[in-house]
Amino acid sequence: MIGDDGAEADGEEGLAFLDRWMVLARTTQNKKLVTKRAIDAGAGVGRVTKLVLLKRYDTVRLVEADPNWSRRSQVYLGRKRSKGCTFVCSRLEDIQPQTVIAWGEPADVVWLQWTLQYLTDQDAIRTLKSLASSLVIGTGVLIVKENRPYAPARLDRFQMDTPDGPHERYDLTRTDMHHRLLFQKAGLIVDLNEMGVETNTYALVLNSE
């Protein structure tokens, strides 16, 4: 994930959302949460790891497709923080259930931010399924944060941003309804959802039915 002027604010927002889900899970669902292992999927430079995950979890596995970003994340996090991290270079859509098994013990949280927008629906569903299979059964949570269509765009239509600025990226923004369909097809249900100015953040848990 590329750092920018809004990095600190985004980190605070993410941490607050995670804390609210933890309160919900503990108080209304009587879940005995463990905060040992986290996965930062599509980690980029490691901003979510630094500003959110390492503040609540003992260890983080950073999964990033670009080897340059993966190397830069170790510098960004610094030697002390990196001791609690494992760095994996892999495309998310290439992850298989056997890959997750090879990672070792299941994760208490998987964080997936601003990544699904670069995947096709089919790859997004496959990625969600694979990452969900890495969660601790019963208490694990998959956090997804993605852009949403915002004014003047219609909330029920796709929105695409064409290349602009130094990074020149195409961003495909799905609607809330479309995201929920992807989650359903991946066997996940929305446990908590909050709408930001330009984003939607979801806490997803495995559908036990």
RAZIKA-V702115 format. One line per field, one symbol per residue. psi: psi as a letter, one per 30 degrees, with the letter a starting at -180 (. if undefined). Layout:
psi: ???
This chain:
psi: kkkafgeeeeeeeeeeeeeeeeeeeeeffhkjkkheklkjkhfbfgeeeefdeffflelkjjjkejfeeeefeeeefleeeffglkkkjkkeffklefeeeffbklkfkkkjkheffgkleeeeeeeeeeeeffkkkeflkjkkklllklkglkfgllkkklkkaffikkkjjlleeeeeeeeefgglljfkkkkaeglkkkjklkjf.
